[in-house]
Amino acid sequence: MPKDYLTSLPPELFDCICQLVVTAKPKQYLGGISKAFLSTSRRLCFATTTVRSFQRLQQLCRLVSESSGVAFFVKELRLHLEGEDIGQPRAKELATLFGSLTSTTHLEIEGSARIAKMVLAPKTAGQYLPKLVSLCLLDPFHGWANPFAPDHYANLKHYPHFNVLELTVRRSRASLGRYQQRGRLPDWRPWGWWLSLRGPILGNPAVHDLLSWFEYPEGLYLHETEPLTATESLDSLLDCLPEPDGLRWLSLASFGGQANMAQALTKFNLSYGLEFRSGAYHRDCLPVISKMQELEELSFYDNLCITIRDLTTLITGPDKLASLVKVELHNVWDRWKEEEWIDDFGYELERYGGWSSEFSLSGLAELLKIADEEGVEFEGLAVSLARERLADRRLIEQVSRP
C-alpha cells in the first residue's frame, strides 16, 4: 500500500494545499474524498457561513444537530434572510443552533426580528454563542415600539467577549412608537464598545438614552437616514456621550440633509479615524480636523463637498495634520456599475460621477504627487483613476524625450 505523504506534511503546508484545491475547485468538497481532509475541509467550508433563506436556516439547524462537529468551525454566521418569517425554524431548534456555535465571534441577522430578539435575550452567560464579539442587526423591527430603546440590549452582558453592536433600523421616524425617556438605565454599562446606529436616530429620545448608557465607547457610527428635523441635528447626539475623550473612531452621515458638525467635533481628539458620509462634511470642519493631532485616517464617502484645496491643506503646509497616515476617497462612483449612464433626456452621461471643478481628476493627480512626498496614503476609485492619469503623463513624457 503506498505511503500517505500528504497528511504527514506540516499542518501549515497541508492547509495551504487544501486551500489551493478549494480555490481552484470550489464545488469540490474535500471531506467527501477522504476523512483525512474532513477537519480542514470543514474549516474552509464553514468558517464564514451565509444563509439567505429560512429554508436554508432550517437545513443548517438540522446539519448542526446531526453533525455536532460542524458548528465548531463556524467563525462568522450571516443570516441574510429573505421572505416572510413564519416561525420556522422554531425557537427550540434555534436555541440548539446558537448553543452549539461555540467558536462563532461574529453574527449578522437581517430579515427576522424574532431571531434578533432571541439572540438579544439569553438568560445566562454561555447559553448562546459564548465567544460572540460582534452582532449586526438589520431589520424594520416591526412590533418593537422603538428598536433603539436600551432595554432591548440589557442582556448582552451575558456575552463576556462582546464589544461591537451594529444596529440598522429600516423604518420611518413616524412609525416609531412612544418612548418615555428613562431616569434609570440598565444596571450595567457597556465599556469600550464599538456602536453603530443607522436609521431614524434624530428626534428619538431612545437614542439619547442608548448613547448615555455607553461608557467610553471606542468607535461610534451615527447615520441618520430620514430627513433632518428642525429641532435636532447630529451634534446634539454627540452631546449625549458621557465620556467623549475615549472615542477613537467616529463616522457621521446625514442622508436627509446637510449638517455642519464643526462645533460638535471640537470636543473630540480622535486618535484613529474620522469618516464623513452623505451630508456630514462642511468646510468649517477643516480647521477642527487640523487640530486633531493624533488622527491617523480620514474617509470621505458619497457626493460630499470636499475639495482638492481642503485635502492639500491637510497633508502639507503650516496647518497640515502631521499624524495623518491614510485618506480614503469614495466620493467618485462608476455609473456603468450602477446603470445610471443615461440621463432623463436619453443622453449618455460621463462614466464617472462625483468630479467637479473643485475636485477634478487633474487636480487630484497633482495632489497625489504631494501625498507621495509627504508619506500619506490615498485610496479609493478616484485615486485609482488619478494614478492612471499620472501613469499616462509619465508615459507621454518618456515617449516625447529625444
Residue, then its C-alpha position, 0 to 999 in steps of 0.5 A: m500500500p503506498k505511503d500517505y505523504l500528504t497528511s504527514l506534511p506540516p499542518e501549515l503546508f497541508d492547509c495551504i494545499c487544501q486551500l489551493v484545491v478549494t480555490a481552484k475547485p470550489k464545488q469540490y468538497l474535500g471531506g467527501i474524498s477522504k476523512a483525512f481532509l474532513s477537519t480542514s475541509r470543514r474549516l474552509c467550508f464553514a468558517t464564514t457561513t451565509v444563509r439567505s433563506f429560512q429554508r436554508l436556516q432550517q437545513l443548517c439547524r438540522l446539519v448542526s444537530e446531526s453533525s455536532g462537529v460542524a458548528f465548531f468551525v463556524k467563525e462568522l454566521r450571516l443570516h441574510l434572510e429573505g421572505e416572510d418569517i413564519g416561525q420556522p425554524r422554531a425557537k427550540e431548534l434555534a436555541t440548539l443552533f446558537g448553543s452549539l456555535t461555540s467558536t462563532t465571534h461574529l453574527e449578522i441577522e437581517g430579515s427576522a426580528r424574532i431571531a434578533k430578539m432571541v439572540l438579544a435575550p439569553k438568560t445566562a452567560g454561555q447559553y448562546l454563542p459564548k465567544l460572540v464579539s460582534l452582532c449586526l442587526l438589520d431589520p424594520f423591527h416591526g412590533w418593537a415600539n422603538p428598536f433603539a430603546p436600551d432595554h432591548y440590549a440589557n442582556l448582552k452582558h451575558y456575552p463576556h467577549f462582546n464589544v461591537l453592536e451594529l444596529t440598522v433600523r429600516r423604518s420611518r421616524a413616524s412609525l416609531g412608537r412612544y418612548q418615555q425617556r428613562g431616569r434609570l438605565p440598565d444596571w450595567r454599562p457597556w465599556g469600550w464598545w464599538l456602536s453603530l446606529r443607522g436609521p431614524i436616530l434624530g428626534n428619538p429620545a431612545v437614542h439619547d438614552l442608548l448613547s448615555w448608557f455607553e461608557y467610553p465607547e471606542g468607535l461610534y457610527l451615527h447615520e441618520t437616514e430620514p430627513l433632518t428635523a428642525t429641532e435636532s441635528l447630529d451634534s446634539l447626539l454627540d452631546c449625549l456621550p458621557e465620556p467623549d475623550g475615549l472615542r477613537w473612531l467616529s463616522l457621521a452621515s446625514f442622508g436627509g440633509q446637510a449638517n455642519m458638525a464643526q462645533a460638535l467635533t471640537k470636543f473630540n481628539l480622535s486618535y484613529g479615524l474620522e469618516f464623513r458620509s452623505g451630508a456630514y462634511h462642511r468646510d468649517c470642519l477643516p480647521v477642527i480636523s487640523k487640530m486633531q493631532e493624533l488622527e491617523e485616517l480620514s474617509f470621505y464617502d458619497n457626493l460630499c463637498i470636499t475639495i482638492r484645496d481642503l485635502t492639500t491643506l491637510i497633508t502639507g503646509p503650516d496647518k497640515l495634520a502631521s499624524l495623518v497616515k491614510v485618506e480614503l476617497h469614495n466620493v467618485w462612483d462608476r455609473w456603468k456599475e450602477e446603470e445610471w449612464i443615461d440621463d432623463f433626456g436619453y443622453e449618455l452621461e460621463r462614466y464617472g460621477g462625483w468630479s467637479s471643478e473643485f475636485s477634478l481628476s487633474g487636480l487630484a493627480e497633482l495632489l497625489k504627487i504631494a501625498d507621495e512626498e509627504g508619506v500619506e496614503f490615498e485610496g479609493l476609485a478616484v485615486s485609482l483613476a488619478r494614478e492612471r492619469l499620472a501613469d499616462r503623463r509619465l508615459i507621454e513624457q518618456v515617449s516625447r524625450p529625444 
